[in-house]
Amino acid sequence: MNIKVDKYLIDGCMQCKLGGTPECKIHNWQSELTLLRKIALECGLTEDFKWMHPCYTYENKNIVLMHVFNNYCALLFPKGVLLKDKRKILIQQTENSQTARQIRFTNYTEIVNLESTIKEYIYEAIECEKAGLKVTFKQTSDFKIPEELQQKFNEIIGFKDAFYSLTPGRQRGYLIYFSQPKKAKSKLSRIDKSTPNIFNGKGLNDNYK
């Protein structure tokens, strides 16, 4: 057991001002998270703490993470798309999520009733890693170019060349990010804020200086 996970269950992820206070949402799911932790460890996984979340690994490969939201807690399989999902319980968190899949829980009893199934899915995820299975990602050309981005390509000299000079992964990250808002104004705002970083060859999640 990892002491960082012990601290997480007591204080929360500490990513917001509610961390360490009774208002932290982690406190609402302590019994559920404790049971999920027990289940993961009984599957022979190594407990780690990554991206401010409890993470369970097999030979340093990420198998499953615990996530907490306001209305549910979840186990997230980073390569969940590879699982057969015989029980049809895996959820694609967002439409742009290519690989990760969740099992969501709204109470302790749900986890108790699904314990054997949860273990089946964890063991299957382990076997995927043992077999070296890889996820096939969409190519950049498979993503639709938002009209607002095309507009900026036409307006700003060199912007299109700068965008396509980025690595494919960075291009995909921006295309997903720019496409998320429903309103054109919001899309344009995201593009405008990202333009300097694109010209500097930076990706959406790079640390800018």
Secondary structure, DSSP 4 states (H G I P E B T S, - for coil): --HHHHHHHHH---SSTTTTSTT-GGGGGHHHHHHHHHHHHHTTPEEEEETTEEEEEETTEEEEEEEE-SS-EEEEETTGGGS--TT---B-SSTT-SS-EEEEESSHHHHHHHHHHHHHHHHHHHHHHHTT----PPPGGGSPPPHHHHHHHHHSTTHHHHHHTS-HHHHHHHHHHHHS-SSHHHHHHHHHHHHHHHHTT--TTS---
